[in-house]
Amino acid sequence: MARKARKKAASKIKFQLSKSGIAGIGVVCFCIFLWMFLIGVWAGQSLLFQPLPEGNLLTVPGNRHINTKTQPIMLHADKVKEKK
């Protein structure tokens, strides 16, 4: 009988890092995640608070019109009376 050909063992890759190398990778990952978080907050704010078109009038309760270019929009909530 013929001998079976031996397969070469697959070479394994090993990574060896010192403690400072691991700390460096941690700092880089932290910076990347912080940057992505800040970009996400910026994108979310720009999607939620779209700028109003120029020259529009905003109707508020009491049939008053205010020009949004000259006056800031002030919102407030009235206090609700509690039931006893």
PEHUVEN-V376169 format. One record per backbone hydrogen bond with DSSP energy under -0.5 kcal/mol. NH is the residue of the N-H (numbers start at 1). CO is the residue of the C=O. If there is no record, write none. Layout:
# PEHUVEN-V376169
nh=NH co=CO
nh=NH co=CO
This chain:
# PEHUVEN-V376169
nh=22 co=18
nh=23 co=19
nh=24 co=20
nh=25 co=21
nh=26 co=22
nh=27 co=23
nh=28 co=24
nh=29 co=25
nh=30 co=26
nh=31 co=27
nh=32 co=28
nh=33 co=29
nh=34 co=30
nh=35 co=31
nh=36 co=32
nh=37 co=33
nh=38 co=34
nh=39 co=35
nh=40 co=36
nh=41 co=37
nh=42 co=38
nh=43 co=39
nh=44 co=40
nh=45 co=41
nh=46 co=42
nh=47 co=43
nh=48 co=44
nh=49 co=45
nh=50 co=48
nh=56 co=53
nh=58 co=66
nh=59 co=57
nh=60 co=64
nh=63 co=60
nh=64 co=60
nh=66 co=58
nh=68 co=56
nh=68 co=66
nh=70 co=67
nh=71 co=67
nh=74 co=72
nh=75 co=73
